[in-house]
């Protein structure tokens, strides 16, 4: 795991998510969601919707996007970009990967 830390990645959870599944975590006190896209890729993003500041827990993974459970706003899980109304502002997103059975998130220094 030393190499992962050297690259700015930090292990955050086991990589036992099925495609389309999510897990809610905290990273340095920040509520986040780790998701596995239908393509098998891992994503990590902020758990608060930029539209009404509602919790994104309980939303749906659709391809590489995530749909807010409250008002249907869509976000690109890789970039956090708002893809559809009612959200017009992005949410934070971090690069994520699987390594040695762990999901790792790259934290900017």
N, C-alpha and C positions, 0 to 999 in steps of 0.2 A: 504493500500500500504506500510505501514511501514515494515511489515514482508518481502515483496518482496525486499525492499532496504537492509534489514538486511542480506538477502541471497546473496546479490551482484547483484540482478536483478533490472533493471531500465525500467519503461514503456516507449515505444517509439512511438507507434501508435495504432489506433483502430484495433481490430481483425476482420475487416469486409472484409477480402480477401477470394475470392473463391479459391478452390483447383486449383493450377497451376498459380495463379496470383502473381504478385510482386508489391512492392512499393519501390521507391527510397527515401532515407532519408539521413540526416547527423547526425552523432553521434560524439560529441566532435570535430566537424570540419572534420571528416572522412566520405567521401561518402560511403554509404552502401546500400545493397539491403535486404529488408525483403521479404521473399517468403513463400508461403504456398504450401507444397508438395501435390501431388495427394493423399497421405495418410492422409491429414488433419493436419500434423505437421507443425510447423513454424520454419523457418530458418533465420539466419542473417549472411551475409558475405560481404566481401570487394567488392567494385564496380569496381575494376580495374583488368583486366586480367593479369595474370603473364607472358603470352607469349609476347604480343606486347604492353602491357600497355594501351590497348583500354578500353573504358567504356563498362561495361557489361550490361548496360541498354538495353532492347530490346531482351535479350536472351530468351531461352525457358526452362521451368521446365519439366524435364522428370523423373518421379519417385522421387527419392531423389537426383537427380543430376541437374546441371544447365549447359546449353550449350551457349557458347559465341556466340553473333550474328555476329562477324566479321570473325573468322577463324574456328569455330566449336570445340574449346577446351571444354572439359567437366570437371566439378568440382563437388565433393561431397559437397552438401550444408551443411551438418552437421560438416564436418571436414576441408573443404577447399582443400582437397587433389586433385591434378590433376589426372583425370581418363583417359585422352586420349590426343593424340597429337593434335595440336602442343605444348600445354603447358606441361612442365615437372616439374614446381615448383608450390607449393600450393598457395592459397590465404588465407587471414585471415578469420576465421569464429568464431562466438560466439554462445553459447547455447541460444536458444530462446524458449519461451513458451507463451501460452495464459492464462491470469488470469483476471477475472472480466471484460471481454470484451476488454482487452488491450493486445498487444503483448509486452512482456518484454524480454530484452536481458541481459544476465549475463555478467557483465564487470569485468574482472580480476582486483584485487586490487594491 
